[in-house]
Amino acid sequence: MLASIIGLGAVLVLVFLRMPIAIAMGIVGFVGYMDERGFRASISMVGRLVIDTAQNYGLSVVPLFILMGLFVSRGGLARELYQVSYAFLGHLRGGLAMATICACAGFSAICGSSLATAATMSKVSMPQMRKYGYSDRLSTASIAAGGTLGILIPPSVILVIYGLLTETSIGKLFIAGVVPGVLGVVLYLVAVKYTITVDSKAGPAGEKSTWSDRFAALRGVWAVLLLFFLVIGGLYGVLDVWPIYLTFSPTEAAGMGAAGAFLIALSRGSLNFRIVVHVLVEAAQTTAALFTVLIGAWIFSNFVNLAGLPEALRTMVQSAGVAPMAVMLMILLIYVVLGCVFESLSMLLLTVPIFFPLVISLDLGMTPDEIAVWFGIVVVVVTEISLITPPVGLNVFVLKGVIGDVSTATIFRGVTPFWLVDIIRLALLVLIPSLVLFLPNSM
């Protein structure tokens, strides 16, 4: 146990010294494993992991969902989603901010990336909110917070990675994210309402759309609905009826989604040869970066498990007689603290190999499979909070990079009500697991 604690401390030190977390976890894991089993065993373990990762069919879902999200971004679907949301909500005080959050939720359902959602929606909604006199604080906060939904509402790349790390059903994780995602949208709308109540000038009302305009806007999102129905419907057997008879594995669903997004973008004239090449290269680069981090995490996980940290934590908890829910609260507190200094994926990969075996062993009134799904959603919600909390809120820095003329301090002040309601959502999901498990258990 002592060796694994030293190893964890070494990873944290290397990360604070600006070493990429993939390299930090890989080096510490390799050295630690070598200390336990010798150099030959350690180098053999690393080589086997690299080969297995490259040949793992299940991992092919990652580049396909990334490709789907990139084609969606190029296809202009975010603008149509925003137009629909604006048509129904724009005439309300704070309505454009509410429309932004709803559009982010819709875009998340076909993108799967928080950073891509935030970057795309900032280009679509920020000019409109400035046009109607919205404060920069509310405008940027609604984009940053709405963007966090990208890693929860299916399909989600980070849920795929969690499923691969813990051998949990990706299909169950996807459907489990629906209710927490909708709950997040509702609470973010409450946060907007609170902001305009405190500062009535932050979100003035826009123009009211006629019902004919609203129906026209709805007709414009058929492609989004079709793509989402194709991916999710095929994944859960909804399309397995006459005369279609289609049902997909997660990898096949991702492939269909990528092909569908490509055809939609192509039909809209959004693609040419140069753009397609750029999208493919970007997808390859993002996939390579994710796989590198995954390999580093698995190397570190093998060392931690060999050194006995998860088993030692289980023994410690059992001998101390700590209540299972108290253990969960301590774990969540650690996540909240780590979220202030780590970006989301790094935090997930560093902690799940340590905490997952402990959580599975707790008597939480659920089966191990249910705990795995529930814990995955809870971890992602905590990760969402880290995306908008200082000092390392990645969505905030993405917005700063895209918009440029708004300070990070302004954005962080604006998102405060949003991460506070996220804490409320997290508490509800922890105390009422059925909010997460109702849909997976019903499928």
N, C-alpha and C positions, 0 to 999 in steps of 0.2 A: 504493500500500500504506500509506503514512504517513497518508493521510486516513482510511482505514478503521480504522487502529489508534487514531487520535485519536477517531474516532466511537465505537468500542467503549468507550474510556475515558470518554467523555462519558455514554454510557448507564449505565455503572456508577456514575458520580458522581451522576447524577440519581436512580437507584434508591436509593442510599444516603441521598439527601436526601428519601426517602419519596415520590417521584413514582411513580405506577403505571407498571409496566414497559411496558404497551401505549403509553401516552402518550410515555414516554421514547424508546422505539424509533421511534415514528412521527415525533417531532420531529427526532431526530438523523438518521433516514433521509431525511426531507424536506429538511433543511438541507444534508446531505451531497450528495444527488442534485442539489440546486439549485446547489451549488458546482461540481459536475462538468459539468452540462448546461444550467443556467439555470433561472429561475423557471417559465417556461411549461412546459418539459419536466417539471419536478418536480411541479407542480400537476396536470398531465395524467396523470402516472403514478399519483398518489394517487387521483384521481377514477376512473381505470380500474380500479384495484385494489378500490375500494369497491364499484363496480357489479358487477365480476366475482365478488366474494365473495358478494354478495347473490343473484346469479343462478346460482351454482355448484350444480348438481344433486348433485354428490358430497358437498358439505358438509351436505346435508339429513340425512345419517346421524348427525350430531352431536346435534341436538335430539331425534331419535327415540330414540337410546340413552339420553340423559339422561332423557327421559320414561319410558322403560322402567324405569330404575333407581328413579325416584321412585315409580312405581306399585308396584314390588316392595317398596320400603320401607314403603309404606302397607298392603300386603297381608298383613303379618305373616309372611312367608316366612322371615325371619331366625330367628324363634323356633323354627320347626319344624326348621330345619337344626341349630340348637343342641341341640334335644332329641334328635335322632338321634345326633349326635356324642357327647352326654353319655351316652346309653344304652349305647354301646359302649366309651367310654373313661373315664367318670366315676368308676369304682371304682378306678382306678389312682392312685398318688401323682402329683400334677400333672395328673391326668386332665381336670379341668375346663379348665385352661389349654390342654391339647392339643385338647379338644373345641372350644374357642373358635377356635383356629387352623383346624381342619378346617371349622368352620361359616363362618368368614370366607372360606375358599377357595370353598366352595359358593355363598355369597352373592355373591362376586366374579364368578362365572360368569354371573350374571343381573343384575348391577348395573353394573360397569365403572368404578366410582369408588372410590378409596381412602378419601377423606374420608367419603363416605356409608357405606361399609362399617364404618369405625371408629366413627362416631357411632351407627350402628344397633346394632352388636354390643355397644357399651358399655352400652346400655340393657337388652339381653337377658342378657348373661353376667355383668356386674359384680355385680348383686345375688346371683346364685347362688354366685359365688366367695367373696364376703364371708360368705354364709350358712355355708359350710363352712370358714371360717377361713383362706382364702388370704391371703397377704400382698398389700398394695396394689401393691408393686413388681412381683411376678410377674403379678398380675391385669391391671394396666394395660399392662404390657409385651406380654403375649400379644395384647391387643386392638390395640394400636398397630402391632405387627409384622404380625399377621394382616391388618390392614386394608390394608397396602401391596400385598397381592396383587391388590387391586381394579384396579390399572392394568396388570397383566400378563396374568392369566387372561382369555381372551376371553369376551364382547366388552369391549374396552377403549377408552375415549374417547381416551386419550393415544396409543394405537397408531394410531387413526384420524387424529389430527392429524399424527403423524409421517408416516404414509403420504401424506397430502395435501401436506405440505411437501416430501417427497422423491420424489413420484410413484411410490411403492412399492405393490405389491398389498396391499390391506387384508386380503384373504382369507388370503394367505400369512403376513402378520404375525400374524393371529389364531391360526392353527394352530401357528405357530412358538413362541407363548407358552405352549403347553400343558406341554411337558417342563420348561422352566425354572420354570414355576409349581408343578408337582408337586415338583420338586427343592427349591424354596423351602419348601414345606410340610414336607417330610421334615427339612430342616435346622432349621427352627423348632422341630419336635418334639425334635430333639437339643438345642437351646438350652434348652427347658423341662426336659429331663432333667438337663442340666448344672446348672441353677438349683436344682432340688430336691435334687441330690446335694450341692451346696455348703451349702444351707440346707434341712434336712429338714423344717422347720416351714413352709416357704413354700407348699407345696401338698399338704395332707393328702388322703388318699383319701376319696372320697364313697361313696354307697350303690351297691351292685351291682344292676344291672337284670336281670330275668329275660329269657329268650329271647322269651317272649310279648310283653313290654314293648318289646323291641327291634324285633320285627317290626311291632308296632303303630305305633311311631315311624317306621319306614320307610314304612309306608302313608301317613303324613302328608306326605311330601315328593314325592308324585306330581306335584304342580303344578310344583315346581322342575325336576324331571327333564323333564317335558313341555315346559316353556318353553325350557330349554336345548337339548333335542333339536330343537325346532322351529326355533330361530334358527341353531344351528350345523349341524344336519342339512340344512336348506334351503340354507345358504350353500355347503356342500361337496358338494351333489348326492346326499346320502344318501337324501333323500326322493324322488329322481327315479326311482321304481320303480312298477310297477303296484300298486294302482290310483290312486296319489297323483299322480305326475308333477309334483313341485314342485321347483324350484331357484330360489334367490334371488340377486340382487346384494346387496352389503353394505347399500345403502339399503333394499331391499325386506326384507331380514332384520331390520333395525332396526325397520322399520314393523310387521312381524309380531310382533316381540318386544314393542313398545310396546302393540299391540292385545291380545296375549295376557296381558301383565301387567295391563292394565286390566280384562279380563274376569275374571281370577283374583281381583283385589282386589274387584271388584264382587260376585262370587259369594260372597265371604266376609263381605259386609256391612261392608267397611272403608271404603266410599266413600259420600259424599253430595254434593250439588251444591256445597256450600261447599268441601269438600276437593278436589273435581275442579278447581274454579276456582283454588284455591290451588296445586295441583300444576302446572297449565298456566302460571300466572304465574311460578312458581319456575323451570320449565323454560325459559320465554322469557327470564327475567333471566339465568340461567346461560349460555344460548346466546348472548345478546347480549354478555355479558362475554367469552366465549371467542372470538367472532368479532372483537371489538375487539382482543383480543390478537393474533389471527391477522393482521389487517390491519396492525397495527403491526409485527409480525415480518416480513411480506412487504415492507413499505416499507423496513425496515432491511436486509433481505436484498438487495433490488435495489441499494441504495447500496453495500453491501459487495462485491457481485459486480462492479458498475461500477468501483469503486475498485481492484479486482484483488487483494483479500486472499486468497481461496482459491487463485488461480493462483500468487500469490507464495509461499504456503506450500508448494504442490506443488513449485515450482522450488527452494525452499530445501532441502526434504527430499531431493530427487533429487541436488542438487549436493553436499550434505553426506554422501551415502552412508549415511544412517541406516537400520538394519534396519527393515522394516515393522512387526514386532511391538514394537520399541522405540518407534516413533511411536505405536502404539496405547496402549502403557502410559503415555506422556506425556499423551495425550489423556484417558485414564481418570483419571489423577492430577488433571488440571485439573477434571474433572467432580466428583471427590470433594471437592476444595477449594471449588468453587463451590456444591456441595450444602450446605455448612455455612452459607451466607449467603443462598442463593436458594431460593425455593420451586420445586417440581418443574417445573411447566409453563413458568414464566419461564426456567428454566435450559435447558429443551429448545428453546424458541423462539429464545433468544439464541444458542445454540451450534451447533445443527444446520446452519444456512445456512453457517457457517464451516467446520466440521469434515467435513461429509458429502462435499463434492467431494474433499477431501484423502484421506479413507478409501477412497472408490471408486477412486482412482488407485493405491492401494497394491497390491503383489503379495503377496496373502495366500493364494494357492492356491485362490481361489474366483472364480466369475464375478461381474460387477458386480451382477447381480440378487441373487445369494446374499449378497454383501457388504452390500447395502442391507437385506435382511431381518435378517441376523445383527447388523449394527450397530444396527438399531432395537431389537432385544431387549436388547442389551448396554446401550444408553443408558437404556432403561426400568428395567433392574435397578439401574443407578447412581442413577437417579431415585428408585427405591424406597428405597435407602439414605438418600438425602437427606431422606426423609419422617420418619425416626426418629433422625436425628443432630442434636446441638446445633450452633448455637443456634436454627436455624430448622427444627425438625422439625414440619411442619404437623400430622401425625397426633397428635403429643404435645399440641399446643395445642388440637386439637379435643377430645381426651379431657379435658383440663383444663377446657375450657368446659362439657362435658356433665356430668362427674362433680363438679367443683368443689372437693371437700374433699381432693384429693390434689395435692401440690406437683409442679411440673414437674421439679424436681430428682429426686424419687422416681421419676418415670416414666423420665427419661433414664438413671438408674442401672439401672433394670430392663431397658431395651432394649439395653444394651451387649452381652450375649451374642448377641442377635438380629442386630444389624448386623455383628458379627464373623463370624457364619456366612454373612451375605450377602456379605461380602468373599470368603469361600471359594467361594460359588456363582458370583460374578462371575469369579473366576480360572478356574474349571472351564469356564464358557461361552466365555471368551476363548481358552483353550488347546485346547479340544475343540469347535470350531464345529459338529460333527455333532450335538451335543446340541440345538442350535437348528434345524439345517437338515434333520434326518432326516425329520420329518413333512412339511414343505413340499415336499421333493423326492419324497416318496412319494405325494403327493396326485395 
